[in-house]
């Protein structure tokens, strides 16, 4: 049976992550990196595609845990099971590492005496390859091609092979603990030194608490903000500073539909909003690492700037389907890689330049070569901003003159002007960029605005709307009290609204994205609506919407990309960095001033 997306919790080690369901099963885990092939792929297929479940052995007690929560401000998950024989808790985490990734599961008796069962099905290459399993010094080692994994318990428990899985059964009483450790490493390398699971638990809790204590936000939504920041940290690839858009691939935007994409990469569209949330909450090291990743990724010929990159800055992300996986809730195809990497999205030039401007103005040490990169990007944009493109949402329909792309071209020119005005010693022609800024502004207002309906549209000549136009006051294109801004906010809320939240754009009729089917409300856009309402003087409405969005979070504070307000289910890849960035930024926005209405 497919668990709802919101039934999962995230564990990770700052290089990869896994999803633990409320039934005690880890159904998604990519090793050794976020973008590696999954060794547990039940999330997108069947039990035979790999999972690891630890739960009470009694059939009456194995459906779902009674309650669960992260320990304090950490990514250590505790799941409690209250059974007829007693209560146990399972502690799941992945300790931060230098070399080999470990998954640790500690079963601890709370009361009574409970018999537990562990079922481990390792399937490398996204559930496609069944490894050869053998014993070695009392442990189990699974090997197939380049992958191997070692499995052990402490203290040792009885383990046997059955149905191409490794099974264990044991009993715990109050105060007893049994720890399992699964360690991945390349099959050609010697086995890494085993960790002590109990020492690793204490070290993980210490590390996470120390990190979270840096948060400067002290407003009324601190719990939600800190959990979102921890989630963003958990989606960070520590060696490079890159932040993946989500931990998963192919979780559908519509159950049974085809809008299934791989989000285990780093999008430039997220850069300014992510950087802003990190800087505003006190995490300068993470902001600096993200900016450094950004500079490495975009270095090169400006015409070759991509909308996304791999976690180390890789440029090739070829898209392919995995036909042996049926997809989450039979939502096929399952895709790995992302063909949108080859799209032309002119907004990314503005997003990169805005990010670097924000970093500089926020006090991050400037780097001269960063300005040289920006000048090269600006030169390209000057020659190309009039071209149609695929736009922010990576539509797979024809190129168009998307309003948001033009607005971000204006942002690029505007930030160049501001930079040169603040530091006349910087090379560059400020008058040239003032002229271009004015030209883009005029073009957008003449061609992207519908005076009859008093709203900016999705693209030139269109009657369709786009939630991305909610960012117009945030980026400074027009002031919040401009009637065109107020009209756009009202139009987006009225025409794209669904149960108080908003979609990205309309998918009804011949959709601009060239895809069949529908999708849920887009959570990041719903946070943007709350921001826009606040900025246009409707603070009480903004706060009510924000608190409505907080209710969408699952029981451990996580958000997917989208939400179905009718079914009350999360949709899309999970957890989604863009949604959590939106949550943090809206909490900051609401705390920036008094309620205005």
C-alpha positions in Angstrom: 0.0 0.0 0.0 1.3 3.5 -0.9 1.8 5.7 2.0 0.8 9.4 1.7 3.8 11.6 0.9 3.2 13.5 4.2 3.7 10.2 6.1 7.4 10.4 5.5 10.2 12.1 7.6 13.6 13.1 6.4 16.9 11.8 7.8 20.3 12.8 6.3 24.0 13.3 6.7 24.6 16.5 4.6 25.6 14.4 1.6 22.4 12.3 1.0 19.1 11.6 2.7 16.4 9.0 3.2 12.7 9.0 3.9 11.2 7.1 6.8 7.5 6.3 6.7 5.1 6.1 9.7 5.1 2.4 9.3 8.8 2.2 10.2 10.0 1.6 6.7 12.8 3.5 5.0 11.4 3.6 1.4 13.8 6.0 -0.3 17.6 6.2 0.1 20.2 7.2 -2.4 23.8 6.3 -1.6 26.4 7.8 -1.4 25.0 11.2 -2.7 21.6 12.8 -3.2 21.8 12.1 -6.9 23.1 8.6 -6.7 21.0 5.6 -7.6 18.6 4.6 -4.8 19.2 1.3 -2.9 15.7 1.7 -1.4 13.1 2.6 -4.1 9.9 1.2 -2.7 8.6 4.8 -2.7 8.4 4.7 -6.5 7.7 1.0 -6.8 7.0 -2.1 -4.7 8.6 -3.8 -1.7 10.8 -5.8 -4.1 12.4 -2.5 -5.2 14.0 -2.1 -1.8 13.2 -0.9 1.7 14.1 -1.4 5.3 11.4 -1.8 7.9 11.8 -2.0 11.6 8.5 -2.4 13.5 6.8 -4.6 16.1 6.4 -8.2 14.9 2.8 -8.6 16.0 0.5 -8.2 13.0 -1.9 -6.2 15.1 0.8 -3.6 15.9 2.6 -3.1 12.6 0.5 -0.6 10.7 2.0 2.7 11.8 3.7 4.2 14.7 1.7 5.8 17.5 3.5 9.1 17.4 6.8 10.5 16.2 8.9 13.7 16.4 12.4 15.0 15.8 14.6 15.2 18.9 14.8 18.9 19.7 16.3 21.0 16.9 17.9 18.0 15.1 17.3 15.6 12.3 17.2 12.6 14.7 13.8 11.0 14.4 12.0 9.2 17.3 9.0 7.0 16.5 7.0 5.5 19.3 5.0 2.3 19.0 2.5 1.5 21.8 1.4 -2.1 21.6 -0.5 -4.5 23.8 2.7 -5.8 25.2 4.5 -2.6 25.8 6.0 0.6 24.3 9.1 0.9 22.2 10.7 3.7 20.3 12.9 3.6 17.2 15.5 6.2 16.7 16.5 6.9 13.1 19.4 9.1 11.9 22.4 9.4 9.6 25.5 10.6 11.4 27.5 13.3 9.6 30.5 11.6 7.9 33.9 12.1 6.4 33.9 8.9 4.2 31.2 6.2 4.3 27.5 6.9 4.8 25.8 5.1 7.7 22.1 4.6 8.5 21.5 4.0 12.2 18.3 2.6 13.7 18.2 2.1 17.4 15.3 0.2 19.0 14.8 1.1 22.7 12.4 -0.5 25.1 10.2 2.0 27.0 7.9 -0.3 28.9 6.8 -3.9 28.9 8.3 -6.5 26.5 7.9 -6.1 22.7 9.1 -8.4 20.0 10.5 -6.5 17.0 11.2 -7.5 13.4 13.6 -6.0 10.9 13.2 -6.7 7.2 16.0 -5.3 5.0 15.7 -5.5 1.2 18.7 -3.9 -0.5 18.2 -3.3 -4.2 20.9 -1.3 -6.0 20.3 0.8 -9.1 16.9 2.2 -8.2 15.5 -1.2 -7.2 16.8 -3.0 -10.3 19.7 -5.0 -9.0 19.5 -7.7 -6.3 22.9 -8.0 -4.6 24.7 -11.1 -3.5 24.6 -11.4 0.3 27.1 -13.3 2.4 28.2 -13.4 6.0 31.5 -11.9 7.1 32.6 -12.0 10.8 29.0 -12.1 12.0 27.9 -9.2 9.8 26.0 -9.3 6.4 27.7 -7.8 3.4 25.7 -7.2 0.1 27.6 -6.7 -3.1 26.6 -5.9 -6.7 28.8 -4.2 -9.2 30.3 -1.0 -7.8 28.1 -1.0 -4.6 28.4 -2.8 -1.4 26.7 -2.4 2.0 27.5 -3.9 5.4 24.8 -4.6 7.9 25.3 -5.3 11.6 23.5 -5.1 14.9 24.8 -4.2 18.4 24.3 -6.3 20.4 24.1 -9.1 17.8 20.6 -10.5 17.1 19.5 -13.5 15.2 19.5 -12.8 11.4 18.6 -15.0 8.5 17.9 -14.7 4.7 14.4 -15.1 3.3 12.8 -14.0 0.0 15.9 -12.1 -1.1 15.9 -10.1 2.1 17.7 -10.1 5.5 15.4 -10.6 8.5 15.9 -10.2 12.2 13.7 -10.8 15.1 14.4 -9.9 18.8 12.7 -8.8 22.0 13.4 -5.7 24.0 12.3 -4.8 27.5 12.3 -1.4 29.3 15.7 0.2 29.1 17.2 -2.3 26.6 18.6 -1.1 23.3 19.4 -2.8 20.0 21.2 -0.8 17.3 21.4 -1.6 13.6 23.9 0.0 11.3 23.9 -0.1 7.5 27.1 1.2 5.9 27.6 1.8 2.1 31.0 1.9 0.5 32.5 1.1 -3.0 32.7 -2.6 -3.5 36.4 -2.4 -4.5 37.5 -0.6 -1.3 38.3 -2.2 2.1 35.5 -2.1 4.6 35.4 1.2 6.4 35.9 1.3 10.2 32.6 0.5 11.9 31.1 3.3 13.9 29.7 3.1 17.5 26.0 3.8 17.0 25.4 5.1 20.5 28.3 7.5 20.3 27.2 8.6 16.9 23.7 9.4 18.3 25.1 11.7 20.9 27.5 13.4 18.4 24.6 13.9 16.0 22.4 15.5 18.6 25.3 17.7 19.7 26.1 18.8 16.2 22.5 19.6 15.3 21.8 21.5 18.5 24.9 23.6 18.1 24.0 24.4 14.5 20.4 25.4 15.2 21.4 27.6 18.1 22.9 30.1 15.6 19.4 31.0 14.4 18.7 34.7 15.0 15.0 34.5 14.4 13.0 35.0 17.6 9.5 35.7 16.3 6.2 33.9 17.0 6.9 31.2 14.3 10.3 30.1 15.6 9.5 26.4 15.7 8.4 26.4 12.1 11.3 28.6 10.9 14.0 26.5 12.7 12.5 23.2 11.3 12.5 24.7 7.8 16.1 25.9 8.2 17.2 22.4 9.5 15.4 20.9 6.4 17.4 23.3 4.1 20.6 22.3 5.9 19.6 18.6 5.5 19.2 19.2 1.7 22.7 20.7 1.5 25.6 18.8 0.0 28.3 19.8 2.5 31.4 19.3 0.4 30.3 21.9 -2.2 27.6 24.0 -0.5 25.0 23.1 -3.1 21.4 22.8 -2.0 19.2 20.3 -3.8 15.6 21.3 -4.7 14.3 18.1 -3.0 15.4 14.7 -1.8 13.4 12.8 -4.3 12.6 12.2 -7.9 9.2 11.7 -9.7 6.8 12.2 -6.8 3.8 13.3 -8.8 2.2 16.8 -9.0 -1.0 14.9 -9.8 -1.7 11.3 -8.5 -1.6 9.0 -11.6 -0.3 11.8 -13.8 2.8 12.3 -15.8 4.1 15.5 -14.2 6.9 13.7 -12.4 10.4 15.2 -12.4 13.8 14.7 -10.8 14.6 17.5 -8.3 17.8 16.2 -6.8 19.8 19.0 -8.3 20.5 22.7 -7.6 18.3 25.3 -9.3 19.5 28.9 -9.9 15.9 30.2 -9.6 16.1 29.4 -5.8 19.4 31.3 -5.3 18.3 34.8 -4.2 15.4 33.6 -1.9 17.6 30.9 -0.4 20.5 33.2 0.2 18.2 35.8 1.7 16.7 33.4 4.2 20.1 32.1 5.3 21.6 35.6 5.7 18.5 37.0 7.6 18.5 34.1 10.1 22.2 34.2 10.9 23.6 31.3 8.9 26.4 33.2 7.1 28.6 30.1 6.6 25.9 28.4 4.7 25.1 31.5 2.7 28.8 31.9 1.9 29.0 28.2 0.8 25.9 28.6 -1.4 27.4 31.7 -3.0 30.7 30.0 -3.6 28.9 27.0 -5.2 26.9 29.4 -7.4 30.1 31.2 -8.6 31.7 27.9 -9.5 28.6 26.5 -11.2 28.0 29.6 -13.5 31.6 30.2 -14.4 32.1 29.8 -18.1 30.6 31.1 -21.3 27.5 33.2 -20.4 25.5 31.8 -23.3 25.9 28.4 -21.7 24.4 29.4 -18.3 22.0 26.6 -17.2 18.9 26.8 -15.0 20.2 24.0 -12.8 23.4 22.1 -12.1 24.5 19.0 -10.2 25.4 19.2 -6.6 29.1 19.6 -7.4 28.3 21.9 -10.4 27.9 19.2 -13.0 26.4 20.4 -16.2 25.2 17.1 -17.8 21.9 15.9 -16.3 20.5 13.7 -19.0 16.9 12.6 -18.5 15.8 9.0 -18.8 12.9 6.8 -17.7 13.0 3.8 -15.4 10.4 1.4 -16.8 10.8 -1.2 -14.0 9.3 1.2 -11.4 5.5 1.7 -11.5 5.8 5.2 -10.0 4.4 6.5 -6.7 0.7 5.6 -6.7 1.1 4.3 -10.2 2.2 7.8 -11.4 4.5 6.9 -14.3 7.0 7.6 -15.7 9.7 7.6 -13.1 12.4 9.9 -14.4 16.0 10.4 -13.4 17.9 13.4 -14.7 16.1 16.5 -16.0 15.8 17.6 -19.6 14.9 21.1 -18.5 18.6 21.6 -18.0 18.9 22.5 -21.7 16.1 25.1 -21.7 16.6 28.8 -22.2 15.3 30.6 -19.1 16.4 34.2 -19.2 15.2 34.9 -15.6 18.2 33.0 -14.2 20.6 35.8 -15.3 18.7 38.2 -13.0 18.5 35.6 -10.2 22.3 35.1 -10.3 23.1 38.8 -10.4 20.5 39.5 -7.7 22.0 36.8 -5.5 25.5 38.2 -5.8 24.3 41.7 -5.2 22.5 40.5 -2.0 25.6 38.7 -0.8 27.7 41.8 -1.3 25.2 44.2 0.3 24.8 41.8 3.3 28.4 41.9 4.1 29.8 38.7 2.7 33.4 39.4 1.6 33.3 40.4 -2.0 35.4 38.7 -4.7 36.6 40.7 -7.7 36.1 37.8 -10.1 32.4 37.6 -9.0 31.9 41.1 -10.6 33.7 40.0 -13.7 31.3 37.1 -14.1 28.4 39.4 -13.6 29.6 41.8 -16.3 29.8 38.9 -18.7 26.3 37.8 -17.8 25.0 41.3 -18.2 26.6 41.6 -21.6 24.8 38.5 -22.8 21.5 39.6 -21.3 21.8 43.0 -23.0 21.9 41.2 -26.4 19.3 38.5 -25.6 16.6 39.8 -23.1 14.2 40.4 -26.0 14.1 36.7 -26.9 11.3 34.4 -25.9 12.2 31.6 -23.5 10.7 28.6 -21.5 10.2 30.7 -18.4 10.5 30.1 -14.7 8.4 27.0 -14.6 10.3 25.0 -17.3 7.3 24.6 -19.5 7.6 22.0 -22.2 5.5 24.0 -24.6 6.7 26.7 -27.1 8.9 29.5 -26.0 7.1 32.8 -25.1 7.9 36.2 -23.8 7.2 35.4 -20.2 6.7 38.5 -18.0 8.6 37.1 -15.1 11.7 36.5 -17.3 11.6 40.2 -18.5 11.1 41.4 -14.9 14.2 39.5 -13.9 16.1 41.0 -16.8 15.1 44.4 -15.3 16.4 43.1 -11.9 19.8 42.3 -13.5 20.1 45.8 -14.9 18.9 47.4 -11.7 21.4 45.5 -9.5 24.2 46.5 -11.9 23.2 50.1 -11.5 23.0 49.9 -7.7 26.4 48.1 -7.6 28.1 50.8 -9.7 26.4 53.6 -7.8 27.5 52.2 -4.5 31.1 51.7 -5.6 32.2 53.9 -8.6 35.6 52.2 -8.6 34.0 49.1 -10.0 34.4 48.7 -13.8 31.2 49.2 -15.8 29.1 51.8 -17.6 26.3 52.8 -15.2 24.5 55.0 -17.8 24.4 52.1 -20.2 22.6 49.9 -17.6 20.3 52.7 -16.5 19.2 53.0 -20.2 18.7 49.2 -20.5 16.8 49.1 -17.1 14.4 51.8 -18.3 13.9 50.1 -21.7 13.0 46.7 -20.1 10.7 48.4 -17.6 8.9 50.2 -20.4 8.6 47.0 -22.5 7.1 45.0 -19.6 4.6 47.6 -18.7 3.5 48.1 -22.3 3.3 44.4 -23.3 2.9 42.4 -20.2 0.1 44.3 -18.5 -3.6 44.0 -19.2 -5.1 47.5 -18.4 -8.7 46.2 -18.8 -8.3 43.6 -16.0 -5.6 45.7 -14.2 -3.1 42.8 -13.9 0.2 41.6 -15.3 -0.2 38.5 -17.4 1.8 35.3 -17.8 3.4 36.3 -21.1 3.0 39.0 -23.7 -0.4 38.9 -25.5 -1.8 36.4 -23.0 -4.9 36.5 -20.8 -3.4 33.8 -18.6 -2.0 34.7 -15.2 1.2 33.5 -13.4 1.8 33.5 -9.7 5.4 34.6 -10.4 4.1 38.1 -11.0 3.5 38.2 -7.2 7.3 38.8 -6.9 7.1 42.2 -8.8 6.9 44.3 -5.6 9.4 42.1 -3.8 12.2 42.6 -6.4 11.4 46.3 -6.6 10.1 46.5 -10.2 7.1 48.5 -8.9 6.2 49.8 -5.4 3.7 47.7 -3.4 1.1 50.5 -3.5 1.1 50.8 -7.3 -2.4 50.1 -8.5 -1.0 47.6 -11.0 0.6 45.6 -8.2 -2.6 45.6 -6.1 -4.6 44.5 -9.2 -2.2 41.7 -10.0 -2.3 40.4 -6.4 -6.1 40.4 -6.5 -6.3 38.8 -9.9 -3.8 36.0 -9.1 -5.7 35.3 -5.8 -9.1 35.2 -7.6 -8.2 33.4 -10.8 -5.4 31.0 -9.6 -6.8 30.5 -6.1 -8.0 27.1 -4.9 -9.2 26.7 -1.3 -7.4 29.9 -0.3 -4.0 28.8 -1.8 -2.7 29.5 -5.3 -1.6 27.5 -8.3 1.4 28.5 -10.4 -0.7 29.0 -13.5 -3.8 27.6 -15.1 -3.6 24.0 -16.4 -7.2 24.1 -17.8 -7.7 23.9 -21.5 -4.6 24.1 -23.8 -2.0 24.6 -21.0 1.1 26.7 -21.6 3.3 23.9 -20.3 2.3 21.5 -23.1 1.5 18.7 -20.6 -1.8 16.8 -19.9 -3.5 16.7 -16.5 -3.6 19.0 -13.5 -1.5 19.8 -10.5 -2.0 21.0 -7.0 -1.6 24.4 -5.5 2.1 25.4 -5.4 3.2 26.1 -1.9 6.0 28.5 -2.6 3.6 30.6 -4.6 1.1 30.6 -1.8 3.8 32.0 0.5 4.5 34.6 -2.1 0.8 35.6 -2.0 1.1 36.0 1.8 4.2 38.3 1.2 2.4 40.3 -1.4 -0.7 40.7 0.8 1.4 42.0 3.6 3.3 44.4 1.3 0.1 45.8 -0.1 -1.3 46.6 3.3 -3.4 43.5 4.1 -1.4 42.2 7.0 -4.2 40.3 8.7 -5.0 38.4 5.5 -1.3 37.7 5.0 -1.0 36.3 8.5 -4.2 34.2 8.2 -2.8 32.7 4.9 0.6 32.0 6.5 -1.0 30.1 9.4 -3.2 28.2 6.9 0.0 27.1 5.2 1.6 26.1 8.5 -1.3 23.6 8.9 -0.3 22.0 5.6 3.0 20.8 7.1 3.1 17.2 8.2 3.4 16.1 11.8 7.2 16.6 11.7 7.0 20.0 10.0 7.8 19.1 6.4 6.4 20.4 3.2 6.3 19.0 -0.3 6.2 21.0 -3.5 2.5 21.1 -3.9 -0.8 20.3 -2.0 -4.2 19.0 -2.9 -6.6 21.0 -0.7 -9.6 18.8 -1.6 -7.9 15.5 -0.7 -5.8 17.1 2.0 -2.6 15.5 0.6 0.8 16.8 -0.2 2.0 16.4 -3.8 5.3 16.6 -5.6 8.9 16.0 -4.5 9.5 16.0 -0.8 10.7 17.7 1.2 10.9 20.7 -1.1 13.5 23.4 -0.4 11.6 26.1 -2.3 8.6 25.6 0.0 10.7 25.8 3.1 12.5 28.9 1.9 9.1 30.4 1.3 8.1 29.6 4.8 11.2 31.2 6.3 11.0 34.4 4.2 7.3 34.9 4.9 7.8 34.5 8.6 10.5 37.2 8.3 8.2 39.4 6.2 5.4 39.2 8.7 7.8 40.1 11.5 9.2 43.1 9.6 6.3 45.4 10.6 3.0 45.8 12.3 -0.2 44.4 10.8 -1.4 47.2 8.6 -5.2 46.6 8.2 
